[in-house]
Structure formats: C-alpha cells, structure tokens
C-alpha cells in the first residue's frame, strides 16, 4: 500500500504526540532532560531494512498492540548496546561499562520499555479515540536487523513495504540514545489513517 | 539507528526477500527468523543467495526470494539457465532462529522457514550439504563462490562458523 505525503505527515504527527509522552516518562525515570528528534514516518521496502537496522548488537523490547484493533501490529523500543548499558547503569547505580547485558539489565529494560511504550500507545490511542494497550513485553539482545526482521515477518506476509514510524529520544547527560518504532498491521494502519483524517479534518 | 548505514561486511548485501546470482561475494546481514539459502555450483564456482523471510508464498510470485517455496526453484532455475549442471548444485542454509522466547504471537517462523526450505530442496533433489540453523541468536552470513563456496557465519554471541 502506498501512503500519500499527507498521510505520512499525519502519521508522524500522531507519533509525535505519543513519543512526547514517552520522552516525559523517560525524563522522569532518568531525572534528566530528554531531547527528541522530529518524528518521521517513512515507507521502507523490506529489502532495505538493513539501511536502518544493521548487525550491531542492540536491545530490542517488543510489544504487540492490543485493544480494539486485531491484529494491531507492534511497537519496538530499540537501544544500541552501549546506550542500553548506560541506561541500566543509571537506574541501577553502576558505572561499569565493560560488561555484558545480564538478566538484571533485561528486566530493567523491560520495565523502562513498558512505561515508555504504555505512555506512547495511550497518548496516540486517546487522540484517535480508541483503546490501544501494549502486550507484556519481550526482549532480545541481539543483532538489531535480526531481531527487527523477525518482528517484521509477523506483519509482512502480504506486503513488501512497511511504514516505519520512528523518533529518537536522547539523554545528553547520560549519552543514551533510543528509538521508538511503530509497525502497524495493514488493517490497523487503515483504521489509524481513517481516524486521523477525522481528527485532523473534522466534518462540521 | 540514526542515519542509513552500509553493512560492515564487503560484498553484495542480499536484503530481505531479494536474491542474487553470480560469482561475486554475497552477504546477508542480521538473519533472525529469516534463512539465507545458498545454492552453490561446485564446478563453475558460482552460486545464488536468497534472503527468505517466510515459509509459504500462497501463490504470490512478485518476490520469489521472500518465500521458501518460491526461492528454491527461482535460484535453481537461475543457475540452470546460466549453464550450471544439476549434479554440481549443492545447498547450504543458515538462519531460522527464534529470537523472542516468551512472546505470545506467532514467533515460531524461524523453524517453519527452515522446514519449508528443506522440503523444497528435497522436492528439487538438491543435496543440503551444510547448515547452521535454529537456536536463539542472530547470524550474519558471507558467501564466497570462487573460494569453493566457502560460507562464513558470524553469530550474535561472538561465535564464528565456517563451512
């Protein structure tokens, strides 16, 4: 399916609201300022996903979108390995960077992801006037492309292009970089675009 | 994930659902549940690679490299029409891991991909000579057609395999 520039802009705006709420929750957790890049919604051919996700080791926290839309699709919180370690170090009061991500890190990342993505989905769903809730999260510490492609495989049976909505959240103080990616299922995307159109262009 | 980046390994990267045929070095980075299907011609020292994402095409033909049941015949036909003999063609596969252990959803695609590729290879009587499949970690694969079809697999846990 092809989206018009206007639709992509509308998706980016929707994500902007969600990501702002996620950024606020991250800011509270880290007690530091969070900078957010301008969110973008882009069409990406599945063959070119490697342009955005490489084989560097990352933490990916994955949520299925549940609620009124079935199947909803996925929301992914992506942190490069060093950022993931800095994030959990900040939370757990450690400074050791020369270590592997362990089970304690994983549960901390699941918790951070849960809070951020709940805020993200709640804000976007409220704007649309529907209910969207995150499933319990799953985590992979692995090559970013490998983990991400495994999620894309869930929604890409009939499509060859995905709508990649993404925004970067950065903490300059702690040098932490994270990305929120939303991968709506095709039907969910249809519904979201329809609702967005109603919100942005209300009929009098 | 800041700017689009180039894969670190040299050679032609085979993206998801793509396939290439030739005697040049081919790579497939970050295989999770996806499977790299390699058909190698031992005599001509060339081959073909597909980055398979899903087991069944259900009749869709636009991207044969994307599905196990269409990738095997399309690679095979490419090699045969390029002058390869059936008896020289062998298969090597890598990938098909299960990255998310405790997740609802249908995340067992990795093992289904591996099974579908194997069954398609049997159907075309192509011998599977090497494989590194399953498990829980991602892989990057690099294939050297001119070096006797050598395949190097780098895993996310730091292990390296060569066959």
Interface residues (C-beta under 8 A of the other chain):
Chain A: X45 X46 X47 X48 X49 X50 X51 X52 X53 X54 X55 X57 X62 X64 X78 X135 X136 X138 X139 X140 X142 X143 X144 X145 X146 X147 X148 X149 X150 X151 X152 X153 X154 X156 X157 X158 X160 X166 X168 X177 X179
Chain B: X1 X2 X4 X5 X7 X8 X13 X15 X16 X17 X18 X29 X30 X31 X32 X33 X34 X51 X53 X54 X60 X62 X63 X66 X97 X99 X100 X101 X102 X103 X104 X105 X106 X107 X109 X110 X137 X138 X139 X140 X156
